[in-house]
Amino acid sequence: MTTTDKAVEAGRLADNIVFFARTLRKAGMRIGPAAVRDAIEAVRAGGIGSREDFYWTLHAVLVNRREDHVLFDEAFRLFWRSRDLVEKMLELFSPVAPPNRPREKPRAGETRINDALAENRRNPPSRDAPPEIEVDARQSSSGTEVLRSLDFAQMTAAELEEAKRALGRMVLPVDMVRTRRYRRASNGRYIDPRATMRTALRRGGSIILPEFRKRREIHPPLVVLADISGSMNQYTRIFLHFLHLLTEKRRKVHTFLFGTRLTNVTRQMRFKDPDVAVEECSAAVEDWSGGTRIAETLEEFNRLWSRRVLSQGAVVLLITDGLEREVDNDLEAQIERLHKSCRRLIWLNPLLRFDGFEARAGGVRKMLPHVDEFRAVHNLNAISDLVSALDGGGKADVDPRRFL
């Protein structure tokens, strides 16, 4: 039996791997008992040659989704470094202790990992502790009102889950538009000649009673263009849960994600489970949390998709901060063409969460004249205002011209 096997079986490293997995689970990652067992077996099989080897051994077993990489990286840095557990294990296996490394700068996901670590410090695990039982408290009372004004980017893992449940309880808009087509009606202003003649023929023509018709009303198509660059990642991900709810209740909801390229994820959003739908969207996109090329993606949408989805009074929701890499006249031309192709163009920008926001960026100034409404999208209150706007109400201070 090797030294690594003795350390694992003695519980010194196995207990800490279980503790580390609990931290990741409380931070929002999906890790079950089988994954923890596989991680311990992987460490036993591969051994601990260096800190990097130990990192990638656990990473290969515990990380299954692209968006979990940031959380795992931050958790590994805080958990194993603050306690120097990896260095202590290496000291047991080697007479020379590894040199101390300089402290790294804080990265994304640090708040959620610190909260999970703090909770684990208050409730340390034990070998005789009973298994964890997760209770679904969807029907119980919660403090959702406290979260309504909290920024999505500042929420912990538990607050994000509560925000998702609040989105699920949100009343959807009932906006309707009249089409050119008609449908049968019991009464009304318009007489249906064909239906009247067919009814008269069935009755033998002895009596002719008028049949009526009225304009057909439908939900207008909703087209969403969501930015998934690094600065928009957190807001787009929570907004996808709201879009999944709309996709379940309405027929024509088309969702497109863009960073440096355009990706149609309408099919992925039709999965019944919202978490699975968001995971499928993440797997379908190759440039998640990358750069942004708004002009090129709008040009591709106008050329390939606008005639297919922008019909019957479609409403377009553009979710981006407007920070374009290369600002030129093509951006203004493409946003103007998109504006003329739809009934309403609503721009949702998380930068409006800052008081005293000014349209100084070149991309923002070129896009603002060609949108109907300019709204925030950083918290639950902002999404509630958006629902009211789609329903025909909402606030009046959304005119983009006030920022010019």
C-alpha positions as CSV (number, residue, x, y, z in Angstrom):
1,M,0.0,0.0,0.0
2,T,1.4,3.4,-1.0
3,T,1.7,6.4,1.2
4,T,-1.2,8.1,-0.6
5,D,-3.4,5.0,0.0
6,K,-2.6,5.1,3.7
7,A,-3.4,8.8,3.9
8,V,-6.7,8.4,2.1
9,E,-7.8,5.3,4.0
10,A,-6.8,6.9,7.3
11,G,-9.3,9.6,6.6
12,R,-7.0,12.6,6.6
13,L,-7.5,13.4,3.0
14,A,-10.8,11.7,2.4
15,D,-12.6,13.7,5.0
16,N,-11.2,16.9,3.5
17,I,-12.3,15.9,0.0
18,V,-15.8,15.3,1.4
19,F,-15.7,18.7,3.1
20,F,-14.5,20.3,-0.1
21,A,-17.3,18.7,-2.1
22,R,-19.9,20.0,0.4
23,T,-18.5,23.5,-0.1
24,L,-18.9,23.2,-3.8
25,R,-22.5,21.9,-3.4
26,K,-23.4,24.8,-1.2
27,A,-21.9,27.2,-3.7
28,G,-24.3,26.0,-6.4
29,M,-22.5,23.0,-8.1
30,R,-24.3,19.7,-8.7
31,I,-22.2,17.2,-6.8
32,G,-23.7,14.0,-5.4
33,P,-22.3,11.2,-3.2
34,A,-21.2,9.2,-6.2
35,A,-19.0,12.0,-7.5
36,V,-17.4,12.4,-4.0
37,R,-16.6,8.7,-3.9
38,D,-15.2,8.8,-7.4
39,A,-13.0,11.8,-6.4
40,I,-11.5,9.9,-3.5
41,E,-10.9,6.9,-5.7
42,A,-9.3,9.1,-8.4
43,V,-6.9,10.6,-5.8
44,R,-6.1,7.1,-4.5
45,A,-5.4,5.9,-8.1
46,G,-3.4,9.0,-9.3
47,G,-1.7,10.0,-6.1
48,I,-0.6,13.5,-5.3
49,G,2.5,14.4,-7.3
50,S,2.0,18.2,-7.2
51,R,-0.7,20.8,-6.4
52,E,-1.5,21.1,-10.1
53,D,-2.0,17.3,-10.4
54,F,-4.3,17.3,-7.4
55,Y,-6.2,20.2,-8.8
56,W,-6.9,18.6,-12.2
57,T,-7.7,15.2,-10.6
58,L,-10.5,16.7,-8.6
59,H,-11.5,18.9,-11.6
60,A,-11.9,16.0,-13.9
61,V,-14.3,14.3,-11.5
62,L,-16.3,17.1,-9.9
63,V,-16.7,19.6,-12.8
64,N,-19.2,18.6,-15.4
65,R,-20.5,21.9,-16.6
66,R,-18.6,24.8,-18.3
67,E,-20.0,27.4,-15.9
68,D,-18.8,25.4,-12.9
69,H,-15.1,25.9,-13.7
70,V,-15.0,29.4,-12.2
71,L,-16.6,28.2,-8.9
72,F,-14.3,25.2,-8.7
73,D,-11.2,27.2,-9.4
74,E,-12.1,29.8,-6.7
75,A,-13.1,27.2,-4.2
76,F,-9.9,25.2,-4.7
77,R,-7.8,28.4,-4.2
78,L,-9.6,29.4,-1.0
79,F,-10.3,26.0,0.5
80,W,-7.0,24.2,0.1
81,R,-4.7,27.3,0.3
82,S,-6.2,28.9,3.4
83,R,-5.8,25.6,5.3
84,D,-2.5,24.6,3.5
85,L,-3.9,21.1,3.3
86,V,-2.2,20.2,0.0
87,E,1.1,21.4,1.3
88,K,0.7,19.4,4.5
89,M,-0.1,16.3,2.6
90,L,3.0,16.9,0.3
91,E,5.1,17.3,3.4
92,L,4.0,13.8,4.6
93,F,5.0,12.3,1.2
94,S,8.2,14.3,0.7
95,P,10.9,15.6,3.1
96,V,11.1,18.9,1.3
97,A,8.2,21.3,1.8
98,P,7.0,23.2,-1.3
99,P,7.8,26.9,-1.4
100,N,5.2,29.5,-0.5
101,R,3.5,31.1,-3.5
102,P,2.3,34.7,-3.7
103,R,-1.4,35.3,-3.0
104,E,-3.5,35.5,-6.1
105,K,-6.0,38.2,-6.9
106,P,-9.7,37.6,-6.1
107,R,-11.6,36.1,-9.0
108,A,-15.3,35.6,-10.0
109,G,-17.4,33.5,-7.6
110,E,-15.5,34.5,-4.5
111,T,-18.6,35.7,-2.6
112,R,-20.4,32.4,-3.1
113,I,-17.5,30.3,-2.1
114,N,-16.8,32.4,1.0
115,D,-20.4,32.0,2.1
116,A,-20.2,28.3,1.6
117,L,-17.0,28.0,3.5
118,A,-18.3,30.2,6.3
119,E,-21.4,27.9,6.7
120,N,-19.2,24.8,6.7
121,R,-17.0,26.4,9.5
122,R,-20.1,26.9,11.6
123,N,-21.3,23.4,10.9
124,P,-18.2,21.1,10.6
125,P,-18.8,17.6,9.1
126,S,-18.3,14.5,11.1
127,R,-18.1,10.8,10.1
128,D,-21.1,9.9,12.2
129,A,-23.2,12.8,10.9
130,P,-26.5,11.8,9.2
131,P,-26.8,12.2,5.5
132,E,-28.0,15.6,4.2
133,I,-31.6,15.9,3.2
134,E,-32.6,18.6,0.7
135,V,-36.1,19.8,1.3
136,D,-38.1,21.5,-1.5
137,A,-39.6,24.6,0.1
138,R,-41.4,26.0,-2.9
139,Q,-44.7,26.3,-1.1
140,S,-43.3,27.8,2.1
141,S,-43.0,31.5,2.9
142,S,-39.7,33.2,2.0
143,G,-38.0,36.6,2.1
144,T,-38.4,37.3,-1.6
145,E,-39.3,40.9,-1.0
146,V,-35.8,41.5,0.4
147,L,-34.3,40.2,-2.8
148,R,-36.3,42.3,-5.2
149,S,-33.9,45.2,-5.2
150,L,-30.7,43.1,-4.8
151,D,-28.4,43.0,-7.8
152,F,-28.1,39.5,-9.4
153,A,-24.3,39.8,-9.6
154,Q,-24.2,40.3,-5.8
155,M,-26.4,37.4,-4.8
156,T,-25.2,34.3,-3.1
157,A,-26.1,30.8,-4.3
158,A,-29.1,30.5,-2.0
159,E,-30.3,34.0,-3.0
160,L,-30.0,33.1,-6.7
161,E,-32.1,29.9,-6.1
162,E,-34.7,32.0,-4.3
163,A,-34.7,34.5,-7.2
164,K,-35.3,31.7,-9.7
165,R,-38.3,30.6,-7.6
166,A,-39.6,34.2,-7.5
167,L,-39.4,34.3,-11.3
168,G,-41.4,31.1,-11.5
169,R,-44.2,32.7,-9.5
170,M,-44.2,35.9,-11.6
171,V,-47.5,36.7,-13.5
172,L,-46.8,36.6,-17.2
173,P,-47.9,39.3,-19.6
174,V,-51.2,38.9,-21.5
175,D,-50.4,41.2,-24.3
176,M,-52.4,40.5,-27.5
177,V,-52.3,41.9,-31.0
178,R,-54.9,41.8,-33.7
179,T,-54.1,40.0,-37.0
180,R,-55.5,40.4,-40.5
181,R,-57.2,37.0,-40.2
182,Y,-60.7,36.4,-38.8
183,R,-62.4,33.8,-36.7
184,R,-66.0,32.8,-36.0
185,A,-67.9,34.8,-33.4
186,S,-71.4,34.7,-31.9
187,N,-71.9,38.4,-32.5
188,G,-70.0,41.4,-33.6
189,R,-69.7,44.1,-36.2
190,Y,-68.5,42.0,-39.1
191,I,-70.8,39.6,-41.0
192,D,-69.2,36.5,-42.4
193,P,-70.7,36.0,-45.9
194,R,-69.3,32.5,-46.4
195,A,-70.5,31.2,-43.1
196,T,-73.9,32.8,-43.6
197,M,-74.3,31.1,-47.0
198,R,-73.2,27.7,-45.7
199,T,-75.7,27.9,-42.8
200,A,-78.5,28.9,-45.2
201,L,-77.7,26.0,-47.5
202,R,-77.9,23.6,-44.6
203,R,-81.3,24.9,-43.7
204,G,-82.6,24.7,-47.2
205,G,-82.5,28.4,-48.0
206,S,-85.8,29.1,-46.3
207,I,-84.3,31.5,-43.8
208,I,-81.0,33.3,-43.8
209,L,-79.5,34.3,-40.5
210,P,-76.3,36.3,-40.4
211,E,-73.1,34.7,-39.1
212,F,-70.4,36.9,-37.6
213,R,-66.7,37.1,-37.4
214,K,-64.0,39.1,-35.7
215,R,-60.3,39.7,-35.9
216,R,-58.1,37.0,-34.5
217,E,-55.9,38.0,-31.5
218,I,-52.7,36.3,-30.7
219,H,-49.6,36.8,-28.6
220,P,-47.0,38.7,-30.6
221,P,-43.8,36.8,-31.3
222,L,-41.1,37.6,-28.7
223,V,-37.6,37.6,-30.0
224,V,-34.7,37.8,-27.5
225,L,-31.1,38.7,-28.4
226,A,-29.0,38.1,-25.2
227,D,-25.4,39.0,-24.8
228,I,-23.3,36.3,-23.1
229,S,-20.0,38.0,-22.9
230,G,-18.0,38.0,-19.6
231,S,-19.6,41.2,-18.3
232,M,-23.2,39.9,-19.0
233,N,-22.8,36.3,-18.0
234,Q,-24.6,36.5,-14.6
235,Y,-27.5,38.6,-15.8
236,T,-28.1,36.6,-19.0
237,R,-28.1,33.3,-17.0
238,I,-30.8,34.4,-14.6
239,F,-32.8,36.0,-17.4
240,L,-32.8,32.7,-19.3
241,H,-34.9,31.2,-16.4
242,F,-37.5,34.0,-17.0
243,L,-37.4,33.2,-20.8
244,H,-37.9,29.5,-20.1
245,L,-41.1,30.4,-18.2
246,L,-42.3,32.5,-21.2
247,T,-41.4,29.7,-23.6
248,E,-43.7,27.3,-21.6
249,K,-46.7,29.6,-21.7
250,R,-46.4,31.2,-25.2
251,R,-45.9,29.7,-28.6
252,K,-43.6,32.0,-30.5
253,V,-40.6,32.8,-28.2
254,H,-37.3,32.8,-30.1
255,T,-34.1,33.1,-28.1
256,F,-30.7,33.9,-29.6
257,L,-27.4,34.2,-27.7
258,F,-24.5,36.2,-29.0
259,G,-20.9,37.0,-28.0
260,T,-18.6,36.9,-31.0
261,R,-21.1,34.9,-33.0
262,L,-24.9,34.3,-33.0
263,T,-26.4,31.1,-31.7
264,N,-30.1,30.1,-31.9
265,V,-31.0,28.3,-28.7
266,T,-34.8,28.2,-29.2
267,R,-34.9,24.4,-29.2
268,Q,-32.8,24.1,-26.1
269,M,-35.2,26.4,-24.2
270,R,-38.0,24.0,-24.8
271,F,-36.7,21.5,-22.2
272,K,-39.2,21.1,-19.4
273,D,-36.7,21.6,-16.6
274,P,-35.3,25.2,-16.5
275,D,-31.9,24.1,-15.2
276,V,-31.6,21.5,-17.9
277,A,-32.6,24.1,-20.5
278,V,-30.0,26.6,-19.3
279,E,-27.4,23.8,-19.2
280,E,-28.2,22.8,-22.8
281,C,-27.9,26.5,-23.9
282,S,-24.5,26.7,-22.3
283,A,-23.4,23.5,-24.1
284,A,-24.7,24.8,-27.5
285,V,-22.8,28.1,-27.3
286,E,-19.0,28.1,-28.0
287,D,-18.2,31.7,-27.0
288,W,-19.8,31.9,-23.6
289,S,-18.1,34.5,-21.4
290,G,-16.0,35.7,-24.2
291,G,-15.8,39.0,-26.2
292,T,-18.6,40.9,-27.8
293,R,-19.2,41.8,-31.5
294,I,-22.6,43.4,-31.5
295,A,-22.5,44.8,-35.1
296,E,-21.5,41.5,-36.7
297,T,-24.1,39.5,-34.8
298,L,-26.9,41.9,-35.5
299,E,-25.9,41.8,-39.2
300,E,-26.1,38.0,-39.1
301,F,-29.5,38.1,-37.4
302,N,-30.9,40.7,-39.9
303,R,-29.7,38.6,-42.8
304,L,-30.6,35.1,-41.8
305,W,-33.4,35.3,-39.2
306,S,-35.3,38.6,-39.3
307,R,-37.7,37.5,-42.1
308,R,-38.4,34.2,-40.3
309,V,-39.2,35.4,-36.8
310,L,-40.1,39.1,-37.0
311,S,-43.7,38.9,-38.1
312,Q,-47.1,39.6,-36.7
313,G,-46.0,42.6,-34.6
314,A,-43.0,41.0,-33.0
315,V,-41.3,42.5,-29.9
316,V,-37.5,42.3,-29.7
317,L,-35.7,42.3,-26.3
318,L,-32.0,43.2,-26.7
319,I,-30.0,42.4,-23.6
320,T,-26.5,43.8,-23.7
321,D,-24.4,46.5,-22.0
322,G,-23.6,48.0,-25.5
323,L,-19.9,48.0,-25.0
324,E,-18.8,47.2,-28.5
325,R,-15.2,46.5,-29.4
326,E,-15.1,48.3,-32.7
327,V,-17.7,51.1,-33.0
328,D,-18.4,52.1,-36.6
329,N,-21.3,53.1,-38.8
330,D,-22.3,49.5,-39.4
331,L,-23.5,49.1,-35.8
332,E,-25.9,52.1,-36.3
333,A,-27.1,50.7,-39.6
334,Q,-27.8,47.2,-38.2
335,I,-29.7,48.4,-35.1
336,E,-31.7,50.8,-37.3
337,R,-32.7,47.9,-39.6
338,L,-33.7,45.8,-36.6
339,H,-35.8,48.6,-35.2
340,K,-37.7,49.0,-38.5
341,S,-38.3,45.2,-38.7
342,C,-40.2,44.9,-35.4
343,R,-43.1,46.5,-33.6
344,R,-41.1,47.4,-30.5
345,L,-37.4,47.2,-29.6
346,I,-36.7,47.2,-25.9
347,W,-33.1,47.5,-24.8
348,L,-32.3,45.9,-21.4
349,N,-29.0,47.2,-20.0
350,P,-27.6,46.2,-16.6
351,L,-25.5,49.4,-16.5
352,L,-28.6,51.3,-15.6
353,R,-28.2,49.9,-12.0
354,F,-25.6,52.7,-11.5
355,D,-27.0,56.1,-10.4
356,G,-26.1,58.9,-12.8
357,F,-25.6,56.6,-15.8
358,E,-24.5,58.5,-18.9
359,A,-24.4,57.4,-22.5
360,R,-20.7,58.1,-23.1
361,A,-19.6,54.8,-24.8
362,G,-19.7,55.1,-28.6
363,G,-21.7,51.9,-29.1
364,V,-24.3,53.1,-26.6
365,R,-24.7,56.4,-28.3
366,K,-25.1,54.8,-31.7
367,M,-27.8,52.4,-30.5
368,L,-29.9,54.6,-28.3
369,P,-31.7,56.6,-31.0
370,H,-33.0,53.4,-32.6
371,V,-34.7,51.7,-29.6
372,D,-38.2,52.3,-28.2
373,E,-37.5,51.7,-24.5
374,F,-34.3,51.7,-22.4
375,R,-34.6,49.6,-19.2
376,A,-32.6,47.9,-16.5
377,V,-32.3,44.2,-16.1
378,H,-30.2,43.8,-12.9
379,N,-32.8,42.7,-10.3
380,L,-36.3,41.3,-9.8
381,N,-37.9,44.7,-9.8
382,A,-36.5,45.4,-13.2
383,I,-37.9,42.2,-14.6
384,S,-41.3,43.0,-13.0
385,D,-41.3,46.4,-14.7
386,L,-40.5,44.6,-18.0
387,V,-43.5,42.3,-17.6
388,S,-45.7,45.3,-16.9
389,A,-44.3,47.0,-20.1
390,L,-45.1,43.9,-22.2
391,D,-48.6,43.9,-20.7
392,G,-49.2,47.5,-21.8
393,G,-48.2,49.3,-18.6
394,G,-45.0,49.9,-16.7
395,K,-43.0,53.1,-15.9
396,A,-43.0,56.1,-18.2
397,D,-39.3,57.1,-17.7
398,V,-37.9,54.6,-20.2
399,D,-37.5,57.0,-23.1
400,P,-33.9,56.5,-24.5
401,R,-33.8,60.1,-25.6
402,R,-33.3,61.4,-22.0
403,F,-29.8,59.8,-22.0
404,L,-28.9,61.7,-25.2
